[in-house]
Amino acid sequence: MLVTYAQNGRNEDAVRVFREMKVQGRDVSLVALSGFFTACANLGAVAEGRQGHGLAVVGGLQLDSVLGSSIMNFYFKVGLVEEALVVFGNMVVRDMVTWNLVVAGYVWFGMVEKALE
């Protein structure tokens, strides 16, 4: 449900469902967490997104391509470039998707020279 809300622009509902899941003690899947980061990025909800990142770290989730790129995308969209790069540096595997996200993030913020490196 959370992912469907995020995919359909119902970002507040996605964040609400995430909060309810945590209050109820439910485990959150990687797919749901990815949808949560999308909703937070769309809302500019920095505190909530950081909280989700913290939960992923405390929960011992590995920063694979899916989770890592979701968190990176969130940080880039809310203008926290350095945080996105820290996530990238901590990823288990860096693939074409994550490298492209870094380049796009640099370009988005006018850091063309960094993107070319």
MOPAC internal coordinates of N, CA, C and O (Angstrom, degrees):
PM7 1SCF
backbone

  N    0.0000 0     0.00 0     0.00 0    0    0    0
  C    1.4377 1     0.00 0     0.00 0    1    0    0
  C    1.5357 1   110.36 1     0.00 0    2    1    0
  O    1.2310 1   120.53 1   136.49 1    3    2    1
  N    1.3205 1   116.60 1   -43.51 1    3    2    1
  C    1.4558 1   121.67 1  -179.42 1    5    3    2
  C    1.5274 1   110.82 1   -57.28 1    6    5    3
  O    1.2310 1   120.53 1   133.17 1    7    6    5
  N    1.3158 1   116.59 1   -46.83 1    7    6    5
  C    1.4663 1   120.94 1  -178.78 1    9    7    6
  C    1.5192 1   110.61 1   -64.37 1   10    9    7
  O    1.2310 1   120.26 1   138.69 1   11   10    9
  N    1.3160 1   117.11 1   -41.31 1   11   10    9
  C    1.4618 1   120.86 1   178.65 1   13   11   10
  C    1.5175 1   110.77 1   -60.98 1   14   13   11
  O    1.2310 1   120.42 1   137.34 1   15   14   13
  N    1.3272 1   116.80 1   -42.66 1   15   14   13
  C    1.4609 1   119.80 1   176.24 1   17   15   14
  C    1.5274 1   110.70 1   -59.48 1   18   17   15
  O    1.2310 1   120.49 1   131.71 1   19   18   17
  N    1.3184 1   116.68 1   -48.29 1   19   18   17
  C    1.4725 1   120.38 1  -177.95 1   21   19   18
  C    1.5244 1   111.16 1   -62.46 1   22   21   19
  O    1.2310 1   120.54 1   139.07 1   23   22   21
  N    1.3281 1   116.57 1   -40.93 1   23   22   21
  C    1.4651 1   120.52 1  -178.94 1   25   23   22
  C    1.5232 1   112.62 1   -68.07 1   26   25   23
  O    1.2310 1   120.46 1   157.02 1   27   26   25
  N    1.3186 1   116.72 1   -22.98 1   27   26   25
  C    1.4620 1   120.72 1  -177.07 1   29   27   26
  C    1.5227 1   113.34 1  -107.43 1   30   29   27
  O    1.2310 1   120.91 1  -160.04 1   31   30   29
  N    1.3288 1   115.87 1    19.96 1   31   30   29
  C    1.4518 1   120.31 1   174.90 1   33   31   30
  C    1.5164 1   115.42 1    75.61 1   34   33   31
  O    1.2310 1   120.35 1  -170.45 1   35   34   33
  N    1.3058 1   116.93 1     9.55 1   35   34   33
  C    1.4714 1   120.55 1   178.26 1   37   35   34
  C    1.5295 1   108.49 1   -94.29 1   38   37   35
  O    1.2310 1   121.72 1  -117.56 1   39   38   37
  N    1.3144 1   114.31 1    62.44 1   39   38   37
  C    1.4561 1   121.85 1  -171.50 1   41   39   38
  C    1.5254 1   113.35 1   -64.02 1   42   41   39
  O    1.2310 1   120.09 1   139.33 1   43   42   41
  N    1.3328 1   117.44 1   -40.67 1   43   42   41
  C    1.4664 1   120.08 1   178.63 1   45   43   42
  C    1.5235 1   110.56 1   -60.96 1   46   45   43
  O    1.2310 1   120.82 1   139.86 1   47   46   45
  N    1.3297 1   116.03 1   -40.14 1   47   46   45
  C    1.4623 1   120.03 1   178.56 1   49   47   46
  C    1.5249 1   110.92 1   -65.73 1   50   49   47
  O    1.2310 1   120.27 1   141.11 1   51   50   49
  N    1.3195 1   117.08 1   -38.89 1   51   50   49
  C    1.4646 1   120.57 1   178.63 1   53   51   50
  C    1.5241 1   110.76 1   -61.96 1   54   53   51
  O    1.2310 1   120.49 1   135.34 1   55   54   53
  N    1.3217 1   116.68 1   -44.66 1   55   54   53
  C    1.4677 1   120.57 1   178.91 1   57   55   54
  C    1.5286 1   110.38 1   -65.49 1   58   57   55
  O    1.2310 1   120.42 1   139.67 1   59   58   57
  N    1.3247 1   116.80 1   -40.33 1   59   58   57
  C    1.4675 1   120.93 1   178.39 1   61   59   58
  C    1.5273 1   110.94 1   -60.62 1   62   61   59
  O    1.2310 1   120.34 1   134.15 1   63   62   61
  N    1.3352 1   116.95 1   -45.85 1   63   62   61
  C    1.4654 1   120.82 1   179.78 1   65   63   62
  C    1.5303 1   110.42 1   -62.32 1   66   65   63
  O    1.2310 1   120.48 1   139.54 1   67   66   65
  N    1.3282 1   116.68 1   -40.46 1   67   66   65
  C    1.4612 1   120.39 1   177.95 1   69   67   66
  C    1.5297 1   110.30 1   -59.65 1   70   69   67
  O    1.2310 1   120.62 1   132.89 1   71   70   69
  N    1.3234 1   116.42 1   -47.11 1   71   70   69
  C    1.4773 1   120.76 1   179.04 1   73   71   70
  C    1.5314 1   110.63 1   -59.62 1   74   73   71
  O    1.2310 1   120.86 1   135.41 1   75   74   73
  N    1.3260 1   115.96 1   -44.59 1   75   74   73
  C    1.4640 1   120.00 1   179.79 1   77   75   74
  C    1.5249 1   111.26 1   -61.59 1   78   77   75
  O    1.2310 1   120.53 1   139.54 1   79   78   77
  N    1.3262 1   116.58 1   -40.46 1   79   78   77
  C    1.4635 1   120.61 1   178.84 1   81   79   78
  C    1.5234 1   110.68 1   -61.26 1   82   81   79
  O    1.2310 1   120.57 1   137.97 1   83   82   81
  N    1.3211 1   116.51 1   -42.03 1   83   82   81
  C    1.4645 1   120.45 1  -179.22 1   85   83   82
  C    1.5290 1   111.08 1   -69.19 1   86   85   83
  O    1.2310 1   120.22 1   138.90 1   87   86   85
  N    1.3393 1   117.19 1   -41.10 1   87   86   85
  C    1.4704 1   120.98 1   178.95 1   89   87   86
  C    1.5265 1   110.05 1   -61.92 1   90   89   87
  O    1.2310 1   120.76 1   141.66 1   91   90   89
  N    1.3240 1   116.16 1   -38.34 1   91   90   89
  C    1.4596 1   121.24 1  -179.23 1   93   91   90
  C    1.5274 1   112.52 1   -79.19 1   94   93   91
  O    1.2310 1   120.46 1   176.66 1   95   94   93
  N    1.3292 1   116.73 1    -3.34 1   95   94   93
  C    1.4597 1   120.78 1   178.62 1   97   95   94
  C    1.5119 1   114.56 1    76.30 1   98   97   95
  O    1.2310 1   120.55 1  -162.18 1   99   98   97
  N    1.3059 1   116.56 1    17.82 1   99   98   97
  C    1.4668 1   120.28 1   179.53 1  101   99   98
  C    1.5215 1   111.04 1   -76.82 1  102  101   99
  O    1.2310 1   121.31 1   -33.82 1  103  102  101
  N    1.3211 1   115.09 1   146.18 1  103  102  101
  C    1.4583 1   119.77 1   172.01 1  105  103  102
  C    1.5169 1   108.10 1   -74.30 1  106  105  103
  O    1.2310 1   121.13 1   -37.09 1  107  106  105
  N    1.3114 1   115.44 1   142.91 1  107  106  105
  C    1.4615 1   121.14 1  -179.33 1  109  107  106
  C    1.5196 1   107.92 1  -106.68 1  110  109  107
  O    1.2310 1   120.43 1   -54.00 1  111  110  109
  N    1.3199 1   116.78 1   126.00 1  111  110  109
  C    1.4624 1   120.98 1  -179.95 1  113  111  110
  C    1.5239 1   110.54 1   -71.85 1  114  113  111
  O    1.2310 1   121.01 1   -16.94 1  115  114  113
  N    1.3211 1   115.67 1   163.06 1  115  114  113
  C    1.4652 1   120.27 1   176.76 1  117  115  114
  C    1.5211 1   110.95 1   -61.38 1  118  117  115
  O    1.2310 1   120.38 1   143.44 1  119  118  117
  N    1.3095 1   116.87 1   -36.56 1  119  118  117
  C    1.4650 1   120.73 1   179.58 1  121  119  118
  C    1.5297 1   109.88 1   -65.72 1  122  121  119
  O    1.2310 1   120.31 1   135.57 1  123  122  121
  N    1.3240 1   117.00 1   -44.43 1  123  122  121
  C    1.4667 1   120.36 1   178.54 1  125  123  122
  C    1.5214 1   110.68 1   -64.54 1  126  125  123
  O    1.2310 1   120.38 1   139.28 1  127  126  125
  N    1.3151 1   116.88 1   -40.72 1  127  126  125
  C    1.4596 1   120.69 1   179.01 1  129  127  126
  C    1.5201 1   110.45 1   -63.57 1  130  129  127
  O    1.2310 1   120.63 1   140.74 1  131  130  129
  N    1.3154 1   116.40 1   -39.26 1  131  130  129
  C    1.4629 1   120.76 1   176.93 1  133  131  130
  C    1.5287 1   110.65 1   -61.63 1  134  133  131
  O    1.2310 1   120.35 1   136.27 1  135  134  133
  N    1.3276 1   116.93 1   -43.73 1  135  134  133
  C    1.4624 1   120.93 1   176.79 1  137  135  134
  C    1.5147 1   112.08 1   -63.12 1  138  137  135
  O    1.2310 1   120.74 1   142.97 1  139  138  137
  N    1.3213 1   116.19 1   -37.03 1  139  138  137
  C    1.4634 1   121.32 1   177.43 1  141  139  138
  C    1.5271 1   110.45 1   -62.02 1  142  141  139
  O    1.2310 1   120.17 1   135.08 1  143  142  141
  N    1.3358 1   117.28 1   -44.92 1  143  142  141
  C    1.4673 1   119.89 1   179.52 1  145  143  142
  C    1.5284 1   111.37 1   -65.17 1  146  145  143
  O    1.2310 1   120.22 1   144.47 1  147  146  145
  N    1.3163 1   117.19 1   -35.53 1  147  146  145
  C    1.4650 1   120.53 1   176.06 1  149  147  146
  C    1.5229 1   110.02 1   -62.49 1  150  149  147
  O    1.2310 1   120.51 1   133.38 1  151  150  149
  N    1.3238 1   116.63 1   -46.62 1  151  150  149
  C    1.4666 1   120.84 1   179.67 1  153  151  150
  C    1.5249 1   111.03 1   -62.21 1  154  153  151
  O    1.2310 1   120.27 1   135.98 1  155  154  153
  N    1.3221 1   117.08 1   -44.02 1  155  154  153
  C    1.4703 1   120.51 1   179.27 1  157  155  154
  C    1.5232 1   110.93 1   -62.37 1  158  157  155
  O    1.2310 1   120.41 1   138.81 1  159  158  157
  N    1.3242 1   116.82 1   -41.19 1  159  158  157
  C    1.4687 1   120.23 1   178.40 1  161  159  158
  C    1.5171 1   110.41 1   -62.62 1  162  161  159
  O    1.2310 1   120.43 1   135.24 1  163  162  161
  N    1.3230 1   116.78 1   -44.76 1  163  162  161
  C    1.4643 1   120.64 1  -179.07 1  165  163  162
  C    1.5251 1   112.47 1   -64.75 1  166  165  163
  O    1.2310 1   120.64 1   148.28 1  167  166  165
  N    1.3294 1   116.38 1   -31.72 1  167  166  165
  C    1.4648 1   121.15 1  -179.94 1  169  167  166
  C    1.5244 1   112.71 1   -87.60 1  170  169  167
  O    1.2310 1   120.71 1   166.22 1  171  170  169
  N    1.3406 1   116.24 1   -13.78 1  171  170  169
  C    1.4635 1   119.44 1  -172.77 1  173  171  170
  C    1.5233 1   110.71 1    69.93 1  174  173  171
  O    1.2310 1   120.86 1  -151.60 1  175  174  173
  N    1.3177 1   115.96 1    28.40 1  175  174  173
  C    1.4670 1   122.82 1  -176.02 1  177  175  174
  C    1.5267 1   110.05 1   -85.87 1  178  177  175
  O    1.2310 1   121.30 1   -99.66 1  179  178  177
  N    1.3214 1   115.12 1    80.34 1  179  178  177
  C    1.4638 1   121.26 1  -174.60 1  181  179  178
  C    1.5263 1   111.79 1   -63.98 1  182  181  179
  O    1.2310 1   119.99 1   131.62 1  183  182  181
  N    1.3193 1   117.62 1   -48.38 1  183  182  181
  C    1.4693 1   120.47 1  -177.06 1  185  183  182
  C    1.5266 1   111.28 1   -60.60 1  186  185  183
  O    1.2310 1   120.38 1   135.76 1  187  186  185
  N    1.3196 1   116.88 1   -44.24 1  187  186  185
  C    1.4632 1   120.54 1  -179.60 1  189  187  186
  C    1.5219 1   111.12 1   -65.45 1  190  189  187
  O    1.2310 1   120.34 1   137.31 1  191  190  189
  N    1.3308 1   116.96 1   -42.69 1  191  190  189
  C    1.4593 1   120.34 1   178.71 1  193  191  190
  C    1.5168 1   112.34 1   -63.15 1  194  193  191
  O    1.2310 1   120.97 1   138.45 1  195  194  193
  N    1.3249 1   115.75 1   -41.55 1  195  194  193
  C    1.4725 1   119.13 1   177.02 1  197  195  194
  C    1.5291 1   110.64 1   -63.82 1  198  197  195
  O    1.2310 1   120.86 1   141.98 1  199  198  197
  N    1.3264 1   115.96 1   -38.02 1  199  198  197
  C    1.4566 1   119.51 1   177.85 1  201  199  198
  C    1.5326 1   110.09 1   -62.38 1  202  201  199
  O    1.2310 1   120.58 1   136.08 1  203  202  201
  N    1.3241 1   116.49 1   -43.92 1  203  202  201
  C    1.4630 1   120.35 1   177.62 1  205  203  202
  C    1.5176 1   111.83 1   -61.14 1  206  205  203
  O    1.2310 1   120.52 1   139.41 1  207  206  205
  N    1.3307 1   116.61 1   -40.59 1  207  206  205
  C    1.4612 1   120.87 1   177.25 1  209  207  206
  C    1.5254 1   109.44 1   -61.89 1  210  209  207
  O    1.2310 1   120.65 1   135.28 1  211  210  209
  N    1.3229 1   116.36 1   -44.72 1  211  210  209
  C    1.4603 1   120.30 1   177.99 1  213  211  210
  C    1.5171 1   112.62 1   -60.30 1  214  213  211
  O    1.2310 1   120.47 1   138.54 1  215  214  213
  N    1.3187 1   116.72 1   -41.46 1  215  214  213
  C    1.4650 1   120.58 1   178.25 1  217  215  214
  C    1.5240 1   111.14 1   -62.98 1  218  217  215
  O    1.2310 1   120.64 1   141.78 1  219  218  217
  N    1.3272 1   116.38 1   -38.22 1  219  218  217
  C    1.4631 1   120.36 1   178.24 1  221  219  218
  C    1.5260 1   110.37 1   -64.23 1  222  221  219
  O    1.2310 1   120.69 1   137.57 1  223  222  221
  N    1.3251 1   116.28 1   -42.43 1  223  222  221
  C    1.4660 1   120.78 1  -179.72 1  225  223  222
  C    1.5290 1   110.37 1   -67.01 1  226  225  223
  O    1.2310 1   120.54 1   130.40 1  227  226  225
  N    1.3386 1   116.57 1   -49.60 1  227  226  225
  C    1.4678 1   121.24 1  -179.45 1  229  227  226
  C    1.5278 1   110.32 1   -62.37 1  230  229  227
  O    1.2310 1   120.69 1   144.34 1  231  230  229
  N    1.3269 1   116.29 1   -35.66 1  231  230  229
  C    1.4597 1   121.07 1   179.12 1  233  231  230
  C    1.5151 1   113.70 1   -73.76 1  234  233  231
  O    1.2310 1   120.33 1   176.00 1  235  234  233
  N    1.3268 1   116.98 1    -4.00 1  235  234  233
  C    1.4586 1   120.90 1   177.78 1  237  235  234
  C    1.5155 1   114.36 1    75.06 1  238  237  235
  O    1.2310 1   120.28 1  -161.45 1  239  238  237
  N    1.3325 1   117.07 1    18.55 1  239  238  237
  C    1.4627 1   119.15 1   179.82 1  241  239  238
  C    1.5208 1   110.06 1   -72.11 1  242  241  239
  O    1.2310 1   120.82 1   -45.71 1  243  242  241
  N    1.3217 1   116.04 1   134.29 1  243  242  241
  C    1.4565 1   120.15 1   178.55 1  245  243  242
  C    1.5144 1   109.97 1   -76.98 1  246  245  243
  O    1.2310 1   121.58 1   -38.85 1  247  246  245
  N    1.3131 1   114.58 1   141.15 1  247  246  245
  C    1.4630 1   119.80 1   177.66 1  249  247  246
  C    1.5209 1   109.03 1   -80.69 1  250  249  247
  O    1.2310 1   121.35 1  -102.21 1  251  250  249
  N    1.3303 1   115.01 1    77.79 1  251  250  249
  C    1.4573 1   119.73 1   175.42 1  253  251  250
  C    1.5218 1   108.48 1   -80.64 1  254  253  251
  O    1.2310 1   120.56 1     5.69 1  255  254  253
  N    1.3100 1   116.54 1  -174.31 1  255  254  253
  C    1.4600 1   120.86 1  -176.51 1  257  255  254
  C    1.5265 1   112.21 1   -60.54 1  258  257  255
  O    1.2310 1   120.02 1   138.00 1  259  258  257
  N    1.3176 1   117.56 1   -42.00 1  259  258  257
  C    1.4675 1   121.08 1  -176.50 1  261  259  258
  C    1.5259 1   110.97 1   -69.05 1  262  261  259
  O    1.2310 1   120.25 1   124.61 1  263  262  261
  N    1.3169 1   117.14 1   -55.39 1  263  262  261
  C    1.4640 1   120.35 1  -177.81 1  265  263  262
  C    1.5255 1   110.99 1   -67.79 1  266  265  263
  O    1.2310 1   120.65 1   135.70 1  267  266  265
  N    1.3244 1   116.36 1   -44.30 1  267  266  265
  C    1.4621 1   119.75 1  -179.55 1  269  267  266
  C    1.5128 1   112.90 1   -60.72 1  270  269  267
  O    1.2310 1   120.42 1   136.04 1  271  270  269
  N    1.3269 1   116.80 1   -43.96 1  271  270  269
  C    1.4649 1   118.98 1  -179.40 1  273  271  270
  C    1.5256 1   111.07 1   -69.41 1  274  273  271
  O    1.2310 1   119.84 1   148.01 1  275  274  273
  N    1.3289 1   117.91 1   -31.99 1  275  274  273
  C    1.4695 1   120.50 1   176.68 1  277  275  274
  C    1.5232 1   110.95 1   -64.64 1  278  277  275
  O    1.2310 1   120.98 1   135.38 1  279  278  277
  N    1.3255 1   115.73 1   -44.62 1  279  278  277
  C    1.4650 1   119.64 1   179.82 1  281  279  278
  C    1.5249 1   110.29 1   -68.58 1  282  281  279
  O    1.2310 1   120.28 1   137.04 1  283  282  281
  N    1.3352 1   117.06 1   -42.96 1  283  282  281
  C    1.4679 1   120.35 1   178.15 1  285  283  282
  C    1.5172 1   111.01 1   -59.93 1  286  285  283
  O    1.2310 1   120.62 1   134.63 1  287  286  285
  N    1.3214 1   116.43 1   -45.37 1  287  286  285
  C    1.4615 1   120.83 1   179.86 1  289  287  286
  C    1.5305 1   110.52 1   -59.14 1  290  289  287
  O    1.2310 1   120.53 1   137.19 1  291  290  289
  N    1.3313 1   116.60 1   -42.81 1  291  290  289
  C    1.4666 1   120.75 1   176.62 1  293  291  290
  C    1.5247 1   110.39 1   -57.15 1  294  293  291
  O    1.2310 1   120.60 1   127.54 1  295  294  293
  N    1.3286 1   116.45 1   -52.46 1  295  294  293
  C    1.4663 1   119.54 1  -177.00 1  297  295  294
  C    1.5281 1   111.77 1   -62.54 1  298  297  295
  O    1.2310 1   120.04 1   137.59 1  299  298  297
  N    1.3166 1   117.53 1   -42.41 1  299  298  297
  C    1.4699 1   119.08 1   177.85 1  301  299  298
  C    1.5267 1   110.74 1   -61.65 1  302  301  299
  O    1.2310 1   120.26 1   134.94 1  303  302  301
  N    1.3302 1   117.12 1   -45.06 1  303  302  301
  C    1.4668 1   119.84 1  -176.41 1  305  303  302
  C    1.5234 1   113.44 1   -65.20 1  306  305  303
  O    1.2310 1   120.23 1   152.86 1  307  306  305
  N    1.3309 1   117.16 1   -27.14 1  307  306  305
  C    1.4646 1   119.14 1   178.62 1  309  307  306
  C    1.5264 1   111.37 1   -96.59 1  310  309  307
  O    1.2310 1   120.67 1  -172.35 1  311  310  309
  N    1.3415 1   116.32 1     7.65 1  311  310  309
  C    1.4614 1   120.90 1   173.57 1  313  311  310
  C    1.5102 1   116.01 1    84.97 1  314  313  311
  O    1.2310 1   119.89 1  -165.56 1  315  314  313
  N    1.3127 1   117.81 1    14.44 1  315  314  313
  C    1.4622 1   121.58 1  -179.78 1  317  315  314
  C    1.5302 1   109.95 1  -101.04 1  318  317  315
  O    1.2310 1   121.70 1  -106.80 1  319  318  317
  N    1.3128 1   114.36 1    73.20 1  319  318  317
  C    1.4657 1   121.87 1  -174.19 1  321  319  318
  C    1.5246 1   111.35 1   -60.78 1  322  321  319
  O    1.2310 1   120.14 1   133.28 1  323  322  321
  N    1.3180 1   117.34 1   -46.72 1  323  322  321
  C    1.4701 1   120.24 1  -177.48 1  325  323  322
  C    1.5277 1   111.73 1   -60.56 1  326  325  323
  O    1.2310 1   120.43 1   139.42 1  327  326  325
  N    1.3214 1   116.78 1   -40.58 1  327  326  325
  C    1.4593 1   120.10 1   178.61 1  329  327  326
  C    1.5308 1   110.68 1   -64.12 1  330  329  327
  O    1.2310 1   120.61 1   140.25 1  331  330  329
  N    1.3315 1   116.44 1   -39.75 1  331  330  329
  C    1.4662 1   120.21 1   177.35 1  333  331  330
  C    1.5222 1   110.34 1   -60.94 1  334  333  331
  O    1.2310 1   120.64 1   139.30 1  335  334  333
  N    1.3189 1   116.38 1   -40.70 1  335  334  333
  C    1.4642 1   120.40 1  -179.13 1  337  335  334
  C    1.5264 1   112.02 1   -70.36 1  338  337  335
  O    1.2310 1   120.27 1   147.89 1  339  338  337
  N    1.3241 1   117.09 1   -32.11 1  339  338  337
  C    1.4695 1   120.00 1   175.02 1  341  339  338
  C    1.5270 1   109.57 1   -64.03 1  342  341  339
  O    1.2310 1   120.66 1   136.02 1  343  342  341
  N    1.3214 1   116.34 1   -43.98 1  343  342  341
  C    1.4684 1   120.36 1   177.27 1  345  343  342
  C    1.5220 1   109.62 1   -59.57 1  346  345  343
  O    1.2310 1   120.38 1   133.86 1  347  346  345
  N    1.3181 1   116.87 1   -46.14 1  347  346  345
  C    1.4661 1   121.41 1   178.98 1  349  347  346
  C    1.5307 1   110.06 1   -56.98 1  350  349  347
  O    1.2310 1   120.40 1   135.10 1  351  350  349
  N    1.3125 1   116.83 1   -44.90 1  351  350  349
  C    1.4620 1   121.02 1  -179.74 1  353  351  350
  C    1.5146 1   113.69 1   -64.90 1  354  353  351
  O    1.2310 1   120.30 1   153.77 1  355  354  353
  N    1.3255 1   117.03 1   -26.23 1  355  354  353
  C    1.4657 1   121.52 1  -179.18 1  357  355  354
  C    1.5230 1   113.64 1   -93.29 1  358  357  355
  O    1.2310 1   120.34 1  -179.50 1  359  358  357
  N    1.3161 1   116.96 1     0.50 1  359  358  357
  C    1.4638 1   119.51 1  -177.59 1  361  359  358
  C    1.5210 1   111.43 1   -71.41 1  362  361  359
  O    1.2310 1   121.26 1   -35.52 1  363  362  361
  N    1.3316 1   115.20 1   144.48 1  363  362  361
  C    1.4514 1   122.09 1   178.93 1  365  363  362
  C    1.5250 1   109.98 1   -68.04 1  366  365  363
  O    1.2310 1   120.73 1   135.21 1  367  366  365
  N    1.3177 1   116.20 1   -44.79 1  367  366  365
  C    1.4646 1   122.28 1   179.93 1  369  367  366
  C    1.5186 1   108.12 1  -131.52 1  370  369  367
  O    1.2310 1   121.06 1   -47.85 1  371  370  369
  N    1.3135 1   115.58 1   132.15 1  371  370  369
  C    1.4687 1   120.98 1   175.48 1  373  371  370
  C    1.5259 1   106.85 1  -109.49 1  374  373  371
  O    1.2310 1   120.92 1   -65.16 1  375  374  373
  N    1.3132 1   115.84 1   114.84 1  375  374  373
  C    1.4572 1   119.91 1  -177.78 1  377  375  374
  C    1.5255 1   110.58 1  -111.60 1  378  377  375
  O    1.2310 1   120.89 1     7.82 1  379  378  377
  N    1.3147 1   115.89 1  -172.18 1  379  378  377
  C    1.4602 1   121.66 1  -177.81 1  381  379  378
  C    1.5334 1   111.43 1   -59.31 1  382  381  379
  O    1.2310 1   120.42 1   141.11 1  383  382  381
  N    1.3157 1   116.81 1   -38.89 1  383  382  381
  C    1.4668 1   120.82 1  -179.42 1  385  383  382
  C    1.5246 1   110.39 1   -62.36 1  386  385  383
  O    1.2310 1   120.40 1   132.08 1  387  386  385
  N    1.3197 1   116.84 1   -47.92 1  387  386  385
  C    1.4622 1   119.21 1  -177.12 1  389  387  386
  C    1.5217 1   111.81 1   -70.29 1  390  389  387
  O    1.2310 1   119.87 1   142.62 1  391  390  389
  N    1.3287 1   117.86 1   -37.38 1  391  390  389
  C    1.4674 1   119.82 1   176.07 1  393  391  390
  C    1.5266 1   110.23 1   -63.58 1  394  393  391
  O    1.2310 1   120.22 1   137.05 1  395  394  393
  N    1.3161 1   117.18 1   -42.95 1  395  394  393
  C    1.4695 1   120.37 1   178.22 1  397  395  394
  C    1.5234 1   111.36 1   -62.46 1  398  397  395
  O    1.2310 1   120.51 1   143.58 1  399  398  397
  N    1.3100 1   116.62 1   -36.42 1  399  398  397
  C    1.4585 1   120.78 1   178.12 1  401  399  398
  C    1.5283 1   110.85 1   -64.49 1  402  401  399
  O    1.2310 1   120.23 1   139.78 1  403  402  401
  N    1.3230 1   117.16 1   -40.22 1  403  402  401
  C    1.4675 1   120.90 1   177.36 1  405  403  402
  C    1.5238 1   110.25 1   -63.30 1  406  405  403
  O    1.2310 1   120.51 1   132.24 1  407  406  405
  N    1.3230 1   116.63 1   -47.76 1  407  406  405
  C    1.4708 1   120.20 1   179.91 1  409  407  406
  C    1.5226 1   110.16 1   -60.83 1  410  409  407
  O    1.2310 1   120.29 1   133.59 1  411  410  409
  N    1.3305 1   117.06 1   -46.41 1  411  410  409
  C    1.4688 1   120.84 1   179.84 1  413  411  410
  C    1.5236 1   111.16 1   -62.30 1  414  413  411
  O    1.2310 1   120.25 1   140.73 1  415  414  413
  N    1.3246 1   117.12 1   -39.27 1  415  414  413
  C    1.4596 1   120.75 1   178.08 1  417  415  414
  C    1.5111 1   111.92 1   -62.42 1  418  417  415
  O    1.2310 1   120.56 1   135.71 1  419  418  417
  N    1.3204 1   116.54 1   -44.29 1  419  418  417
  C    1.4659 1   120.17 1   177.06 1  421  419  418
  C    1.5282 1   110.84 1   -60.60 1  422  421  419
  O    1.2310 1   120.67 1   132.82 1  423  422  421
  N    1.3141 1   116.33 1   -47.18 1  423  422  421
  C    1.4681 1   120.43 1  -178.15 1  425  423  422
  C    1.5260 1   109.98 1   -62.97 1  426  425  423
  O    1.2310 1   120.19 1   136.08 1  427  426  425
  N    1.3223 1   117.24 1   -43.92 1  427  426  425
  C    1.4625 1   121.85 1  -179.24 1  429  427  426
  C    1.5225 1   111.51 1   -54.88 1  430  429  427
  O    1.2310 1   120.78 1   142.64 1  431  430  429
  N    1.3350 1   116.12 1   -37.36 1  431  430  429
  C    1.4623 1   120.42 1  -177.74 1  433  431  430
  C    1.5242 1   112.96 1   -98.05 1  434  433  431
  O    1.2310 1   120.82 1  -162.33 1  435  434  433
  N    1.3499 1   116.04 1    17.67 1  435  434  433
  C    1.4553 1   120.51 1   173.99 1  437  435  434
  C    1.5143 1   114.62 1    73.92 1  438  437  435
  O    1.2310 1   120.04 1  -161.44 1  439  438  437
  N    1.3058 1   117.54 1    18.56 1  439  438  437
  C    1.4610 1   122.06 1  -179.86 1  441  439  438
  C    1.5252 1   109.67 1   -98.43 1  442  441  439
  O    1.2310 1   121.20 1  -121.60 1  443  442  441
  N    1.3154 1   115.31 1    58.40 1  443  442  441
  C    1.4625 1   121.40 1  -173.14 1  445  443  442
  C    1.5212 1   111.54 1   -61.62 1  446  445  443
  O    1.2310 1   120.00 1   139.44 1  447  446  445
  N    1.3227 1   117.61 1   -40.56 1  447  446  445
  C    1.4648 1   120.47 1   179.54 1  449  447  446
  C    1.5288 1   110.87 1   -59.49 1  450  449  447
  O    1.2310 1   120.54 1   137.49 1  451  450  449
  N    1.3274 1   116.57 1   -42.51 1  451  450  449
  C    1.4637 1   120.38 1   177.66 1  453  451  450
  C    1.5266 1   110.68 1   -63.93 1  454  453  451
  O    1.2310 1   120.59 1   141.13 1  455  454  453
  N    1.3219 1   116.47 1   -38.87 1  455  454  453
  C    1.4639 1   120.78 1   179.73 1  457  455  454
  C    1.5207 1   110.89 1   -62.78 1  458  457  455
  O    1.2310 1   120.43 1   143.90 1  459  458  457
  N    1.3136 1   116.78 1   -36.10 1  459  458  457
  C    1.4604 1   120.94 1  -178.79 1  461  459  458
  C    1.5243 1   112.77 1   -74.93 1  462  461  459
  O    1.2310 1   120.33 1   158.03 1  463  462  461
  N    1.3285 1   116.97 1   -21.97 1  463  462  461
  C    1.4666 1   120.31 1   177.60 1  465  463  462
  C    1.5053 1   109.15 1   -67.28 1  466  465  463
  O    1.2310 1   120.10 1   180.00 1  467  466  465

